[in-house]
Amino acid sequence: MATQSHGRSDWKSKAEEMAGQGAAAVADKGEDMATKAMEQAKNLGQNAMRSASDAATFVGDKAKAGTQAIGDTMENLGKKVRETGPHSGMLGTASSSMAEALESSGHYLKEHGLSGIGEDVTSLIRRNPIPAVLACVAFGYLIARASRS
């Protein structure tokens, strides 16, 4: 009987050892799977950030190219007005002023772009806050009236 109890204890210790090894293997597999999942999530996040950054760069480049094209068009239009408009009298003065405004606005757009406009508007509002608020209220009123009609 001593051999039977001794055989059972061997079997029991082997079973415990195998269970321990199985649990360790499962834990290792779970850890490996979690690590792989975290790496995949990290890669997906990096790819999404890269795609968003690329899209923002693309849109920014297109906006810059668009403002430069508008600036070129305004400058060319100013030159055409200067060339074809009257050169003397009240209409000559008006066409000359219009040509100068178009040329300088076109040049400004090409040089400064949309960010320059934003900075200038921000600076203007900071220097003149009350007129800016009144202008916004008036503009909002006009939009509301136009949308009701």
Sequence and secondary structure as in RCSB ss.txt:
>XXXX:A:sequence
MATQSHGRSDWKSKAEEMAGQGAAAVADKGEDMATKAMEQAKNLGQNAMRSASDAATFVGDKAKAGTQAIGDTME
NLGKKVRETGPHSGMLGTASSSMAEALESSGHYLKEHGLSGIGEDVTSLIRRNPIPAVLACVAFGYLIARASRS
>XXXX:A:secstr
 HHHHHHHHHHHHHHHHHHHHHHHHHHHHHHHHHHHHHHHHHHHHHHHHHHHHHHHHHHHHHHHHHHHHHHHHHH
HHHHHHHHHS  SHHHHHHHHHHHHHHHHHHHHHHHHHHHHHHHHHHHHHHH HHHHHHHHHHHHHHHHHHHH 
